[in-house]
Amino acid sequence: MRRSLIKILENKGITDKKVLKAINTIPRHYFFDNALLGHAYQDKAFPIGEGQTISQPYTVAFQSEKLEISPNDKVLEIGTGSGYQACVLVEMGANVYTIEYNKVLYERTRKFLPKMGYTPKFFCGDGSKGLPRYAPYDKIIVTAGAPTVPTSLIKQLNINGILIIPVGDSSKQKMLKITKVDEKKLKKEEFDYFSFVPLLGDEGWG
Ligand code: SAM
């Protein structure tokens, strides 16, 4: 089932071998209750409780590919959720810091991922302001829909660092890739529309 998911992702245009290998390695069904196992390898987002979702595999693959991960990149993920995206980044060789706003999800995922052998660094708090204590980061990925690009996240990027973030309204958001060329210059690329749950907090929807 995992191999057929990989075929679906390739057919949708994902080419990064590291991304495909990571998705082919991680047992996504571990993130689902027994009664819902049949949904684990469909290319769909799925509820994980607390009104939140595990992102669609294509979305995870798309964002991961656009991050252009090199081994040991220091990556900040905003919106830990189920932890699946964090596992993909760890499998790709990144040094992952992940922050979740919802305390229940934070506690659940912080306990669950190490049981699968994945140990990103977990934080609970408002990630719309980034995680300044450990900045700067080589890459930042936002996995919730933002109203605008938070300035704190740009500040916390290294030169040549990449931020991938969906920006828009509550129904759909355009995927943006922002490269910090130097302290004053940003390169902005725009991709397709996606649909995420809202980024809450001070530099999100509040
Ligand atoms: N990356 C997740 C995964 O692999 O399962 C999917 C994330 S889900 C689409 C979005 C997550 O962002 C939710 O868990 C939500 O609680 C979290 N979130 C929303 N606003 C946040 C904020 N300001 N800081 C940190 N997390 C936030």
Residues whose N, C-alpha, C, O or C-beta is under 5 A from the ligand:
A	BS01	SAM	Q52 T53 I54 S55 I78 G79 T80 G81 S82 G83 Y84 Q85 A86 I99 E100 Y101 N102 G125 D126 G127 S128 T143 A144 V197 P198 L199 L200 G201 G204
